[in-house]
Amino acid sequence: MDIAATNWFHDAKRFLQEDVQAGDIERLRDVIREADRSYYVEDHPLLADEEYDRLFAKLKQLEA
C-alpha cells in the first residue's frame, strides 16, 4: 500500500470511529472516491462493504 492509499485509508478508519464534522465533508468525499477506485478500478477493495456503506451514510447525512 503506497503513502496516498495509507492516508485515505487512515482517514476512512478515523471517520468510521468519530463523528464527521461539516469541515470534513470534502475529505470524506475524497475517501469515498478512493474507496470506489480501489474497488472498481483496481479490483482490490480496502474497505468492507459495511464500512463503505457507513461512510456513505455519513456523507449523505452531512449533505442533507
C-alpha positions as CSV (number, residue, x, y, z in Angstrom):
1,M,0.0,0.0,0.0
2,D,1.5,3.3,-1.0
3,I,1.5,6.6,1.0
4,A,-1.6,8.1,-0.7
5,A,-3.5,4.9,-0.1
6,T,-2.4,4.8,3.5
7,N,-3.6,8.4,4.1
8,W,-7.1,7.9,2.7
9,F,-7.4,4.5,4.4
10,H,-6.3,6.1,7.7
11,D,-8.9,8.9,7.3
12,A,-11.6,6.3,6.4
13,K,-11.0,4.4,9.6
14,R,-11.0,7.7,11.6
15,F,-14.3,8.7,10.0
16,L,-15.7,5.4,11.0
17,Q,-14.8,5.8,14.6
18,E,-15.6,9.5,15.0
19,D,-18.3,11.9,14.2
20,V,-17.7,13.6,10.9
21,Q,-17.8,17.4,11.0
22,A,-19.0,19.7,8.3
23,G,-15.4,20.8,7.6
24,D,-14.5,17.1,6.8
25,I,-17.0,16.8,4.0
26,E,-14.5,17.3,1.2
27,R,-12.1,14.8,2.7
28,L,-14.9,12.3,3.2
29,R,-15.8,12.7,-0.5
30,D,-12.1,12.0,-1.4
31,V,-12.1,8.9,0.8
32,I,-15.2,7.6,-0.8
33,R,-13.8,8.3,-4.3
34,E,-10.6,6.4,-3.4
35,A,-12.6,3.5,-2.0
36,D,-14.6,3.4,-5.3
37,R,-11.3,3.4,-7.3
38,S,-9.8,0.6,-5.2
39,Y,-13.0,-1.5,-5.6
40,Y,-14.0,-0.9,-9.2
41,V,-10.7,0.0,-11.0
42,E,-8.1,-2.0,-9.1
43,D,-10.5,-4.8,-8.1
44,H,-8.9,-4.7,-4.7
45,P,-11.3,-3.3,-2.1
46,L,-9.6,-2.0,1.1
47,L,-12.8,-1.4,3.0
48,A,-15.5,-3.9,3.8
49,D,-18.9,-3.2,2.2
50,E,-20.4,-2.3,5.6
51,E,-17.6,0.2,6.3
52,Y,-18.2,1.8,2.9
53,D,-21.9,1.9,3.5
54,R,-21.4,3.6,6.9
55,L,-19.1,6.3,5.3
56,F,-21.6,6.9,2.5
57,A,-24.4,7.3,5.0
58,K,-22.4,9.8,7.0
59,L,-21.8,11.8,3.7
60,K,-25.5,11.7,2.9
61,Q,-26.3,13.0,6.4
62,L,-23.8,15.9,6.0
63,E,-25.2,16.8,2.6
64,A,-28.8,16.8,3.8
